């Protein structure tokens, strides 16, 4: 029974989606299918029921999932026990984060981490920060840099690294948006607002408007804070973003922060992972490195 085949099967048994597992494990769909077929040949049992819409585990598949998870965990623990010192740590960590976090929060951590553990491989994926928790829950990443949701899933452990203010932004250039902002009181029915389509940033905006009884004129709901800055810079409306995004955006000089009182509620940005991974030596090494002062 091939070790890699078991890794692929365990991921597929959790995602129940061939496409998602193929992408996450960096294999082609045909390679993944062949791996599952080989496992079914080795066990003599059908492990998955597949149709055009869904994938489900058979009873034999569920039993193999339980065995494989335990065996793979024991194998990883044994490999670490046989090593001498942290500098010999080997393996791979899949890390998910936003584009902004990849160049303001991660560089210092990864520089220290790679110099200390040169034999460890980091596989970095960037995307919409609102997807970070799902990446962890779906086992598509071991670690994610994310904003802490108000209701953290019970399976997820969060390590706070920074508290980041949320702010309203507007274009620096003159135009219709600047003219609307000069009016007192502000006419929120006419003032276009650009917000995240989901996630903690969207929730902070919703909380602020609801507390003031404002029904905002939502012009656009977009994925990613960088896209909000771009649209605001081009004069499409005002936006709501974490303050740190402006500081590290190539278009940051084309937007300005609006002063509103009371301020939007801040967000906590940190490392997310499944609680069951807390004792993993690779996870512990990354966690210790991330918590060191810069």
ChimeraX commands (.cxc) that place a marker at each C-alpha (Angstrom):
marker #1 position 0.00,0.00,0.00 radius 0.5
marker #1 position 1.58,3.27,-1.15 radius 0.5
marker #1 position 2.10,6.02,1.44 radius 0.5
marker #1 position 1.25,8.80,-1.05 radius 0.5
marker #1 position -1.92,7.00,-2.13 radius 0.5
marker #1 position -3.08,6.99,1.48 radius 0.5
marker #1 position -2.38,10.73,1.80 radius 0.5
marker #1 position -4.47,11.40,-1.29 radius 0.5
marker #1 position -7.26,9.15,-0.06 radius 0.5
marker #1 position -7.39,10.82,3.37 radius 0.5
marker #1 position -7.70,14.26,1.82 radius 0.5
marker #1 position -10.36,13.07,-0.63 radius 0.5
marker #1 position -12.29,11.34,2.16 radius 0.5
marker #1 position -12.54,14.72,3.90 radius 0.5
marker #1 position -13.14,16.99,0.90 radius 0.5
marker #1 position -15.34,14.49,-1.01 radius 0.5
marker #1 position -14.43,16.42,-4.14 radius 0.5
marker #1 position -11.92,15.13,-6.68 radius 0.5
marker #1 position -11.19,18.58,-8.08 radius 0.5
marker #1 position -10.53,20.17,-4.69 radius 0.5
marker #1 position -8.25,17.33,-3.58 radius 0.5
marker #1 position -6.34,17.32,-6.87 radius 0.5
marker #1 position -5.69,21.06,-6.55 radius 0.5
marker #1 position -4.77,20.94,-2.86 radius 0.5
marker #1 position -2.44,17.94,-3.23 radius 0.5
marker #1 position -0.88,19.20,-6.49 radius 0.5
marker #1 position -1.77,16.18,-8.61 radius 0.5
marker #1 position -3.80,15.78,-11.79 radius 0.5
marker #1 position -7.36,14.41,-11.54 radius 0.5
marker #1 position -6.27,11.32,-13.49 radius 0.5
marker #1 position -3.41,10.66,-11.05 radius 0.5
marker #1 position -5.83,10.98,-8.14 radius 0.5
marker #1 position -8.29,8.58,-9.78 radius 0.5
marker #1 position -5.54,6.02,-10.41 radius 0.5
marker #1 position -4.41,6.27,-6.79 radius 0.5
marker #1 position -7.93,5.53,-5.53 radius 0.5
marker #1 position -8.32,2.66,-7.99 radius 0.5
marker #1 position -5.04,1.17,-6.78 radius 0.5
marker #1 position -6.19,1.37,-3.16 radius 0.5
marker #1 position -9.45,-0.32,-4.09 radius 0.5
marker #1 position -7.45,-3.08,-5.78 radius 0.5
marker #1 position -5.18,-3.46,-2.74 radius 0.5
marker #1 position -8.08,-3.64,-0.29 radius 0.5
marker #1 position -10.42,-5.55,-2.56 radius 0.5
marker #1 position -13.23,-3.17,-1.62 radius 0.5
marker #1 position -15.05,-0.24,-3.14 radius 0.5
marker #1 position -14.01,2.78,-1.10 radius 0.5
marker #1 position -16.04,5.55,-2.73 radius 0.5
marker #1 position -19.36,5.86,-4.47 radius 0.5
marker #1 position -19.02,8.36,-7.30 radius 0.5
marker #1 position -21.53,9.97,-9.64 radius 0.5
marker #1 position -21.66,13.20,-11.63 radius 0.5
marker #1 position -22.67,15.25,-8.61 radius 0.5
marker #1 position -21.25,13.75,-5.45 radius 0.5
marker #1 position -18.68,11.53,-3.79 radius 0.5
marker #1 position -19.50,9.51,-0.68 radius 0.5
marker #1 position -17.55,7.03,1.42 radius 0.5
marker #1 position -18.60,3.42,1.57 radius 0.5
marker #1 position -18.42,1.62,4.96 radius 0.5
marker #1 position -15.11,0.15,3.83 radius 0.5
marker #1 position -13.93,3.63,2.84 radius 0.5
marker #1 position -14.84,5.03,6.24 radius 0.5
marker #1 position -12.90,2.23,7.92 radius 0.5
marker #1 position -9.85,2.85,5.73 radius 0.5
marker #1 position -10.10,6.58,6.43 radius 0.5
marker #1 position -9.90,5.90,10.18 radius 0.5
marker #1 position -6.96,3.53,9.74 radius 0.5
marker #1 position -5.08,5.79,7.31 radius 0.5
marker #1 position -5.42,8.91,9.47 radius 0.5
marker #1 position -4.03,7.09,12.49 radius 0.5
marker #1 position -1.27,5.39,10.49 radius 0.5
marker #1 position -0.13,8.59,8.81 radius 0.5
marker #1 position -0.12,10.46,12.12 radius 0.5
marker #1 position 1.88,7.67,13.78 radius 0.5
marker #1 position 4.33,7.65,10.87 radius 0.5
marker #1 position 4.89,11.41,11.12 radius 0.5
marker #1 position 5.40,11.18,14.89 radius 0.5
marker #1 position 7.85,8.31,14.50 radius 0.5
marker #1 position 9.88,10.20,11.91 radius 0.5
marker #1 position 10.17,13.15,14.25 radius 0.5
marker #1 position 11.14,10.99,17.22 radius 0.5
marker #1 position 13.96,9.45,15.17 radius 0.5
marker #1 position 15.44,12.83,14.39 radius 0.5
marker #1 position 17.97,14.60,16.57 radius 0.5
marker #1 position 17.13,18.24,17.18 radius 0.5
marker #1 position 14.73,20.73,15.67 radius 0.5
marker #1 position 17.15,21.65,12.93 radius 0.5
marker #1 position 16.43,18.27,11.32 radius 0.5
marker #1 position 12.70,18.84,11.01 radius 0.5
marker #1 position 11.46,17.78,7.60 radius 0.5
marker #1 position 8.12,17.89,5.87 radius 0.5
marker #1 position 5.74,20.27,4.19 radius 0.5
marker #1 position 3.38,22.94,5.49 radius 0.5
marker #1 position 0.57,24.35,3.37 radius 0.5
marker #1 position -0.11,27.98,4.30 radius 0.5
marker #1 position -3.00,30.11,3.05 radius 0.5
marker #1 position -3.16,33.90,3.37 radius 0.5
marker #1 position -4.33,37.05,1.65 radius 0.5
marker #1 position -2.10,38.84,-0.84 radius 0.5
marker #1 position -1.59,41.65,1.68 radius 0.5
marker #1 position -0.54,39.28,4.47 radius 0.5
marker #1 position 1.92,37.61,2.10 radius 0.5
marker #1 position 3.99,40.78,1.96 radius 0.5
marker #1 position 3.40,42.50,5.29 radius 0.5
marker #1 position 3.05,39.75,7.89 radius 0.5
marker #1 position 4.58,36.59,6.47 radius 0.5
marker #1 position 8.01,37.68,5.15 radius 0.5
marker #1 position 9.59,38.12,8.58 radius 0.5
marker #1 position 8.09,34.89,9.88 radius 0.5
marker #1 position 9.10,32.86,6.84 radius 0.5
marker #1 position 12.62,34.29,6.79 radius 0.5
marker #1 position 13.24,33.15,10.37 radius 0.5
marker #1 position 11.43,29.87,9.82 radius 0.5
marker #1 position 13.36,28.89,6.69 radius 0.5
marker #1 position 16.74,29.83,8.16 radius 0.5
marker #1 position 16.02,27.75,11.25 radius 0.5
marker #1 position 14.43,24.77,9.49 radius 0.5
marker #1 position 15.95,24.68,6.01 radius 0.5
marker #1 position 14.66,21.19,5.28 radius 0.5
marker #1 position 11.02,22.18,5.68 radius 0.5
marker #1 position 8.96,23.02,2.61 radius 0.5
marker #1 position 6.42,25.85,2.67 radius 0.5
marker #1 position 3.64,25.75,0.08 radius 0.5
marker #1 position 2.00,29.18,0.05 radius 0.5
marker #1 position -1.41,29.89,-1.46 radius 0.5
marker #1 position -2.92,33.38,-1.60 radius 0.5
marker #1 position -6.54,34.36,-2.05 radius 0.5
marker #1 position -9.60,36.00,-0.54 radius 0.5
marker #1 position -9.03,36.25,3.25 radius 0.5
marker #1 position -12.69,35.38,3.81 radius 0.5
marker #1 position -11.89,31.82,2.63 radius 0.5
marker #1 position -9.11,31.22,5.17 radius 0.5
marker #1 position -11.14,29.40,7.83 radius 0.5
marker #1 position -12.77,27.16,5.23 radius 0.5
marker #1 position -9.33,26.25,3.88 radius 0.5
marker #1 position -8.44,24.98,7.36 radius 0.5
marker #1 position -11.73,23.16,7.95 radius 0.5
marker #1 position -11.57,21.51,4.51 radius 0.5
marker #1 position -7.96,20.42,5.15 radius 0.5
marker #1 position -6.71,22.29,2.11 radius 0.5
marker #1 position -4.12,24.07,4.29 radius 0.5
marker #1 position -2.51,23.25,7.62 radius 0.5
marker #1 position -2.15,26.94,8.53 radius 0.5
marker #1 position -3.90,30.13,7.48 radius 0.5
marker #1 position -3.23,33.78,8.21 radius 0.5
marker #1 position -6.72,35.13,8.83 radius 0.5
marker #1 position -8.93,37.55,10.69 radius 0.5
marker #1 position -10.53,35.96,13.73 radius 0.5
marker #1 position -14.28,35.57,13.21 radius 0.5
marker #1 position -16.60,36.58,16.03 radius 0.5
marker #1 position -17.72,32.95,16.28 radius 0.5
marker #1 position -14.61,30.77,15.90 radius 0.5
marker #1 position -15.45,27.17,14.88 radius 0.5
marker #1 position -14.92,24.72,17.74 radius 0.5
marker #1 position -12.33,22.74,15.76 radius 0.5
marker #1 position -10.16,25.78,15.03 radius 0.5
marker #1 position -7.37,27.23,17.18 radius 0.5
marker #1 position -6.44,30.90,16.73 radius 0.5
marker #1 position -3.14,32.62,17.61 radius 0.5
marker #1 position -3.40,36.40,17.59 radius 0.5
marker #1 position -0.48,38.23,15.94 radius 0.5
marker #1 position -1.85,41.74,15.38 radius 0.5
marker #1 position -4.89,43.87,16.06 radius 0.5
marker #1 position -5.73,45.85,12.92 radius 0.5
marker #1 position -8.10,48.86,12.72 radius 0.5
marker #1 position -10.86,48.87,10.10 radius 0.5
marker #1 position -11.34,52.15,8.25 radius 0.5
marker #1 position -13.48,53.89,5.66 radius 0.5
marker #1 position -11.52,55.06,2.61 radius 0.5
marker #1 position -12.27,57.50,-0.21 radius 0.5
marker #1 position -10.44,58.55,-3.39 radius 0.5
marker #1 position -7.89,61.35,-3.06 radius 0.5
marker #1 position -8.79,62.77,-6.46 radius 0.5
marker #1 position -11.65,65.28,-6.83 radius 0.5
marker #1 position -14.90,64.06,-8.30 radius 0.5
marker #1 position -18.50,63.08,-7.49 radius 0.5
marker #1 position -17.50,61.00,-4.44 radius 0.5
marker #1 position -15.49,63.84,-2.88 radius 0.5
marker #1 position -18.41,66.21,-3.49 radius 0.5
marker #1 position -20.86,63.85,-1.77 radius 0.5
marker #1 position -18.50,63.56,1.20 radius 0.5
marker #1 position -18.48,67.32,1.66 radius 0.5
marker #1 position -22.24,67.37,2.30 radius 0.5
marker #1 position -23.50,67.49,5.88 radius 0.5
marker #1 position -25.18,65.36,6.92 radius 0.5
marker #1 position -23.89,62.60,4.66 radius 0.5
marker #1 position -26.54,61.24,2.33 radius 0.5
marker #1 position -25.91,57.48,2.64 radius 0.5
marker #1 position -28.68,56.80,0.11 radius 0.5
marker #1 position -26.57,58.41,-2.62 radius 0.5
marker #1 position -23.05,57.65,-1.40 radius 0.5
marker #1 position -21.91,54.38,-3.06 radius 0.5
marker #1 position -20.17,51.92,-0.73 radius 0.5
marker #1 position -17.81,49.11,-1.76 radius 0.5
marker #1 position -17.45,46.22,0.71 radius 0.5
marker #1 position -16.15,42.68,0.94 radius 0.5
marker #1 position -18.68,40.12,-0.22 radius 0.5
marker #1 position -18.15,37.99,2.91 radius 0.5
marker #1 position -15.92,37.46,5.92 radius 0.5
marker #1 position -15.00,39.45,9.03 radius 0.5
marker #1 position -14.40,42.71,7.13 radius 0.5
marker #1 position -17.96,42.58,5.75 radius 0.5
marker #1 position -19.34,41.83,9.19 radius 0.5
marker #1 position -17.56,44.86,10.68 radius 0.5
marker #1 position -19.12,47.11,8.02 radius 0.5
marker #1 position -22.57,45.61,8.56 radius 0.5
marker #1 position -22.26,46.07,12.35 radius 0.5
marker #1 position -21.32,49.74,11.97 radius 0.5
marker #1 position -24.21,50.55,9.65 radius 0.5
marker #1 position -26.76,48.57,11.68 radius 0.5
marker #1 position -25.76,50.27,14.95 radius 0.5
marker #1 position -26.52,53.65,13.34 radius 0.5
marker #1 position -29.71,52.63,11.57 radius 0.5
marker #1 position -28.13,53.28,8.17 radius 0.5
marker #1 position -29.23,51.41,5.08 radius 0.5
marker #1 position -26.06,51.81,2.96 radius 0.5
marker #1 position -26.05,52.16,-0.80 radius 0.5
marker #1 position -23.95,49.08,-1.60 radius 0.5
marker #1 position -22.39,49.72,-5.00 radius 0.5
marker #1 position -20.24,46.57,-5.15 radius 0.5
marker #1 position -19.42,43.45,-3.15 radius 0.5
marker #1 position -15.96,42.17,-4.06 radius 0.5
marker #1 position -13.53,39.43,-3.06 radius 0.5
marker #1 position -10.29,40.75,-1.58 radius 0.5
marker #1 position -9.35,44.04,0.05 radius 0.5
marker #1 position -6.94,44.95,-2.74 radius 0.5
marker #1 position -9.86,45.07,-5.19 radius 0.5
marker #1 position -11.74,47.46,-2.88 radius 0.5
marker #1 position -8.78,49.84,-2.79 radius 0.5
marker #1 position -8.54,49.73,-6.58 radius 0.5
marker #1 position -12.21,50.55,-7.08 radius 0.5
marker #1 position -12.13,53.36,-4.52 radius 0.5
marker #1 position -8.97,54.82,-6.08 radius 0.5
marker #1 position -10.78,54.92,-9.43 radius 0.5
marker #1 position -13.64,56.90,-7.89 radius 0.5
marker #1 position -16.41,54.27,-7.80 radius 0.5
marker #1 position -17.27,54.92,-4.15 radius 0.5
marker #1 position -15.99,54.72,-0.59 radius 0.5
marker #1 position -14.80,51.43,0.89 radius 0.5
marker #1 position -14.22,49.56,4.13 radius 0.5
marker #1 position -10.82,47.85,4.54 radius 0.5
marker #1 position -8.25,46.97,7.21 radius 0.5
marker #1 position -5.90,49.93,7.72 radius 0.5
marker #1 position -2.82,47.82,7.06 radius 0.5
marker #1 position -3.96,47.05,3.51 radius 0.5
marker #1 position -3.61,50.71,2.57 radius 0.5
marker #1 position -0.10,50.87,3.99 radius 0.5
marker #1 position 1.06,48.05,1.75 radius 0.5
marker #1 position -1.02,48.60,-1.38 radius 0.5
marker #1 position 0.60,49.95,-4.58 radius 0.5
marker #1 position -2.50,52.17,-4.87 radius 0.5
marker #1 position -2.44,53.27,-1.24 radius 0.5
marker #1 position -1.45,56.83,-2.16 radius 0.5
marker #1 position -4.61,57.18,-4.25 radius 0.5
marker #1 position -6.98,56.72,-1.31 radius 0.5
marker #1 position -7.46,58.56,1.96 radius 0.5
marker #1 position -8.80,57.44,5.32 radius 0.5
marker #1 position -12.09,58.98,6.41 radius 0.5
marker #1 position -12.55,59.91,10.05 radius 0.5
marker #1 position -15.75,58.50,11.50 radius 0.5
marker #1 position -16.78,58.51,15.12 radius 0.5
marker #1 position -17.26,56.05,16.61 radius 0.5
marker #1 position -14.72,54.04,14.67 radius 0.5
marker #1 position -15.30,50.68,13.07 radius 0.5
marker #1 position -14.49,47.72,15.29 radius 0.5
marker #1 position -10.94,46.42,14.80 radius 0.5
marker #1 position -10.06,42.88,13.71 radius 0.5
marker #1 position -7.55,40.40,15.13 radius 0.5
marker #1 position -5.21,38.89,12.53 radius 0.5
marker #1 position -3.33,35.72,13.33 radius 0.5
marker #1 position -2.64,32.07,12.61 radius 0.5
marker #1 position -5.51,29.59,12.31 radius 0.5
marker #1 position -5.17,25.82,12.46 radius 0.5
marker #1 position -7.11,22.76,13.52 radius 0.5
marker #1 position -6.81,22.00,17.23 radius 0.5
marker #1 position -5.94,18.40,16.43 radius 0.5
marker #1 position -2.71,19.63,14.79 radius 0.5
marker #1 position -1.41,21.52,17.82 radius 0.5
marker #1 position 0.96,18.70,18.79 radius 0.5
marker #1 position 2.42,18.36,15.29 radius 0.5
marker #1 position 6.15,19.24,15.52 radius 0.5
marker #1 position 6.03,21.25,12.28 radius 0.5
marker #1 position 3.05,23.25,13.52 radius 0.5
marker #1 position 4.73,23.90,16.87 radius 0.5
marker #1 position 7.88,25.10,15.10 radius 0.5
marker #1 position 5.89,27.54,12.95 radius 0.5
marker #1 position 3.85,28.75,15.91 radius 0.5
marker #1 position 6.93,29.46,18.01 radius 0.5
marker #1 position 8.56,31.33,15.13 radius 0.5
marker #1 position 5.44,33.40,14.44 radius 0.5
marker #1 position 5.13,34.49,18.07 radius 0.5
marker #1 position 8.72,35.72,18.33 radius 0.5
marker #1 position 9.02,39.54,18.39 radius 0.5
marker #1 position 10.09,41.04,15.07 radius 0.5
marker link #1:1,2 radius 0.2
marker link #1:2,3 radius 0.2
marker link #1:3,4 radius 0.2
marker link #1:4,5 radius 0.2
marker link #1:5,6 radius 0.2
marker link #1:6,7 radius 0.2
marker link #1:7,8 radius 0.2
marker link #1:8,9 radius 0.2
marker link #1:9,10 radius 0.2
marker link #1:10,11 radius 0.2
marker link #1:11,12 radius 0.2
marker link #1:12,13 radius 0.2
marker link #1:13,14 radius 0.2
marker link #1:14,15 radius 0.2
marker link #1:15,16 radius 0.2
marker link #1:16,17 radius 0.2
marker link #1:17,18 radius 0.2
marker link #1:18,19 radius 0.2
marker link #1:19,20 radius 0.2
marker link #1:20,21 radius 0.2
marker link #1:21,22 radius 0.2
marker link #1:22,23 radius 0.2
marker link #1:23,24 radius 0.2
marker link #1:24,25 radius 0.2
marker link #1:25,26 radius 0.2
marker link #1:26,27 radius 0.2
marker link #1:27,28 radius 0.2
marker link #1:28,29 radius 0.2
marker link #1:29,30 radius 0.2
marker link #1:30,31 radius 0.2
marker link #1:31,32 radius 0.2
marker link #1:32,33 radius 0.2
marker link #1:33,34 radius 0.2
marker link #1:34,35 radius 0.2
marker link #1:35,36 radius 0.2
marker link #1:36,37 radius 0.2
marker link #1:37,38 radius 0.2
marker link #1:38,39 radius 0.2
marker link #1:39,40 radius 0.2
marker link #1:40,41 radius 0.2
marker link #1:41,42 radius 0.2
marker link #1:42,43 radius 0.2
marker link #1:43,44 radius 0.2
marker link #1:44,45 radius 0.2
marker link #1:45,46 radius 0.2
marker link #1:46,47 radius 0.2
marker link #1:47,48 radius 0.2
marker link #1:48,49 radius 0.2
marker link #1:49,50 radius 0.2
marker link #1:50,51 radius 0.2
marker link #1:51,52 radius 0.2
marker link #1:52,53 radius 0.2
marker link #1:53,54 radius 0.2
marker link #1:54,55 radius 0.2
marker link #1:55,56 radius 0.2
marker link #1:56,57 radius 0.2
marker link #1:57,58 radius 0.2
marker link #1:58,59 radius 0.2
marker link #1:59,60 radius 0.2
marker link #1:60,61 radius 0.2
marker link #1:61,62 radius 0.2
marker link #1:62,63 radius 0.2
marker link #1:63,64 radius 0.2
marker link #1:64,65 radius 0.2
marker link #1:65,66 radius 0.2
marker link #1:66,67 radius 0.2
marker link #1:67,68 radius 0.2
marker link #1:68,69 radius 0.2
marker link #1:69,70 radius 0.2
marker link #1:70,71 radius 0.2
marker link #1:71,72 radius 0.2
marker link #1:72,73 radius 0.2
marker link #1:73,74 radius 0.2
marker link #1:74,75 radius 0.2
marker link #1:75,76 radius 0.2
marker link #1:76,77 radius 0.2
marker link #1:77,78 radius 0.2
marker link #1:78,79 radius 0.2
marker link #1:79,80 radius 0.2
marker link #1:80,81 radius 0.2
marker link #1:81,82 radius 0.2
marker link #1:82,83 radius 0.2
marker link #1:83,84 radius 0.2
marker link #1:84,85 radius 0.2
marker link #1:85,86 radius 0.2
marker link #1:86,87 radius 0.2
marker link #1:87,88 radius 0.2
marker link #1:88,89 radius 0.2
marker link #1:89,90 radius 0.2
marker link #1:90,91 radius 0.2
marker link #1:91,92 radius 0.2
marker link #1:92,93 radius 0.2
marker link #1:93,94 radius 0.2
marker link #1:94,95 radius 0.2
marker link #1:95,96 radius 0.2
marker link #1:96,97 radius 0.2
marker link #1:97,98 radius 0.2
marker link #1:98,99 radius 0.2
marker link #1:99,100 radius 0.2
marker link #1:100,101 radius 0.2
marker link #1:101,102 radius 0.2
marker link #1:102,103 radius 0.2
marker link #1:103,104 radius 0.2
marker link #1:104,105 radius 0.2
marker link #1:105,106 radius 0.2
marker link #1:106,107 radius 0.2
marker link #1:107,108 radius 0.2
marker link #1:108,109 radius 0.2
marker link #1:109,110 radius 0.2
marker link #1:110,111 radius 0.2
marker link #1:111,112 radius 0.2
marker link #1:112,113 radius 0.2
marker link #1:113,114 radius 0.2
marker link #1:114,115 radius 0.2
marker link #1:115,116 radius 0.2
marker link #1:116,117 radius 0.2
marker link #1:117,118 radius 0.2
marker link #1:118,119 radius 0.2
marker link #1:119,120 radius 0.2
marker link #1:120,121 radius 0.2
marker link #1:121,122 radius 0.2
marker link #1:122,123 radius 0.2
marker link #1:123,124 radius 0.2
marker link #1:124,125 radius 0.2
marker link #1:125,126 radius 0.2
marker link #1:126,127 radius 0.2
marker link #1:127,128 radius 0.2
marker link #1:128,129 radius 0.2
marker link #1:129,130 radius 0.2
marker link #1:130,131 radius 0.2
marker link #1:131,132 radius 0.2
marker link #1:132,133 radius 0.2
marker link #1:133,134 radius 0.2
marker link #1:134,135 radius 0.2
marker link #1:135,136 radius 0.2
marker link #1:136,137 radius 0.2
marker link #1:137,138 radius 0.2
marker link #1:138,139 radius 0.2
marker link #1:139,140 radius 0.2
marker link #1:140,141 radius 0.2
marker link #1:141,142 radius 0.2
marker link #1:142,143 radius 0.2
marker link #1:143,144 radius 0.2
marker link #1:144,145 radius 0.2
marker link #1:145,146 radius 0.2
marker link #1:146,147 radius 0.2
marker link #1:147,148 radius 0.2
marker link #1:148,149 radius 0.2
marker link #1:149,150 radius 0.2
marker link #1:150,151 radius 0.2
marker link #1:151,152 radius 0.2
marker link #1:152,153 radius 0.2
marker link #1:153,154 radius 0.2
marker link #1:154,155 radius 0.2
marker link #1:155,156 radius 0.2
marker link #1:156,157 radius 0.2
marker link #1:157,158 radius 0.2
marker link #1:158,159 radius 0.2
marker link #1:159,160 radius 0.2
marker link #1:160,161 radius 0.2
marker link #1:161,162 radius 0.2
marker link #1:162,163 radius 0.2
marker link #1:163,164 radius 0.2
marker link #1:164,165 radius 0.2
marker link #1:165,166 radius 0.2
marker link #1:166,167 radius 0.2
marker link #1:167,168 radius 0.2
marker link #1:168,169 radius 0.2
marker link #1:169,170 radius 0.2
marker link #1:170,171 radius 0.2
marker link #1:171,172 radius 0.2
marker link #1:172,173 radius 0.2
marker link #1:173,174 radius 0.2
marker link #1:174,175 radius 0.2
marker link #1:175,176 radius 0.2
marker link #1:176,177 radius 0.2
marker link #1:177,178 radius 0.2
marker link #1:178,179 radius 0.2
marker link #1:179,180 radius 0.2
marker link #1:180,181 radius 0.2
marker link #1:181,182 radius 0.2
marker link #1:182,183 radius 0.2
marker link #1:183,184 radius 0.2
marker link #1:184,185 radius 0.2
marker link #1:185,186 radius 0.2
marker link #1:186,187 radius 0.2
marker link #1:187,188 radius 0.2
marker link #1:188,189 radius 0.2
marker link #1:189,190 radius 0.2
marker link #1:190,191 radius 0.2
marker link #1:191,192 radius 0.2
marker link #1:192,193 radius 0.2
marker link #1:193,194 radius 0.2
marker link #1:194,195 radius 0.2
marker link #1:195,196 radius 0.2
marker link #1:196,197 radius 0.2
marker link #1:197,198 radius 0.2
marker link #1:198,199 radius 0.2
marker link #1:199,200 radius 0.2
marker link #1:200,201 radius 0.2
marker link #1:201,202 radius 0.2
marker link #1:202,203 radius 0.2
marker link #1:203,204 radius 0.2
marker link #1:204,205 radius 0.2
marker link #1:205,206 radius 0.2
marker link #1:206,207 radius 0.2
marker link #1:207,208 radius 0.2
marker link #1:208,209 radius 0.2
marker link #1:209,210 radius 0.2
marker link #1:210,211 radius 0.2
marker link #1:211,212 radius 0.2
marker link #1:212,213 radius 0.2
marker link #1:213,214 radius 0.2
marker link #1:214,215 radius 0.2
marker link #1:215,216 radius 0.2
marker link #1:216,217 radius 0.2
marker link #1:217,218 radius 0.2
marker link #1:218,219 radius 0.2
marker link #1:219,220 radius 0.2
marker link #1:220,221 radius 0.2
marker link #1:221,222 radius 0.2
marker link #1:222,223 radius 0.2
marker link #1:223,224 radius 0.2
marker link #1:224,225 radius 0.2
marker link #1:225,226 radius 0.2
marker link #1:226,227 radius 0.2
marker link #1:227,228 radius 0.2
marker link #1:228,229 radius 0.2
marker link #1:229,230 radius 0.2
marker link #1:230,231 radius 0.2
marker link #1:231,232 radius 0.2
marker link #1:232,233 radius 0.2
marker link #1:233,234 radius 0.2
marker link #1:234,235 radius 0.2
marker link #1:235,236 radius 0.2
marker link #1:236,237 radius 0.2
marker link #1:237,238 radius 0.2
marker link #1:238,239 radius 0.2
marker link #1:239,240 radius 0.2
marker link #1:240,241 radius 0.2
marker link #1:241,242 radius 0.2
marker link #1:242,243 radius 0.2
marker link #1:243,244 radius 0.2
marker link #1:244,245 radius 0.2
marker link #1:245,246 radius 0.2
marker link #1:246,247 radius 0.2
marker link #1:247,248 radius 0.2
marker link #1:248,249 radius 0.2
marker link #1:249,250 radius 0.2
marker link #1:250,251 radius 0.2
marker link #1:251,252 radius 0.2
marker link #1:252,253 radius 0.2
marker link #1:253,254 radius 0.2
marker link #1:254,255 radius 0.2
marker link #1:255,256 radius 0.2
marker link #1:256,257 radius 0.2
marker link #1:257,258 radius 0.2
marker link #1:258,259 radius 0.2
marker link #1:259,260 radius 0.2
marker link #1:260,261 radius 0.2
marker link #1:261,262 radius 0.2
marker link #1:262,263 radius 0.2
marker link #1:263,264 radius 0.2
marker link #1:264,265 radius 0.2
marker link #1:265,266 radius 0.2
marker link #1:266,267 radius 0.2
marker link #1:267,268 radius 0.2
marker link #1:268,269 radius 0.2
marker link #1:269,270 radius 0.2
marker link #1:270,271 radius 0.2
marker link #1:271,272 radius 0.2
marker link #1:272,273 radius 0.2
marker link #1:273,274 radius 0.2
marker link #1:274,275 radius 0.2
marker link #1:275,276 radius 0.2
marker link #1:276,277 radius 0.2
marker link #1:277,278 radius 0.2
marker link #1:278,279 radius 0.2
marker link #1:279,280 radius 0.2
marker link #1:280,281 radius 0.2
marker link #1:281,282 radius 0.2
marker link #1:282,283 radius 0.2
marker link #1:283,284 radius 0.2
marker link #1:284,285 radius 0.2
marker link #1:285,286 radius 0.2
marker link #1:286,287 radius 0.2
marker link #1:287,288 radius 0.2
marker link #1:288,289 radius 0.2
marker link #1:289,290 radius 0.2
marker link #1:290,291 radius 0.2
marker link #1:291,292 radius 0.2
marker link #1:292,293 radius 0.2
marker link #1:293,294 radius 0.2
view
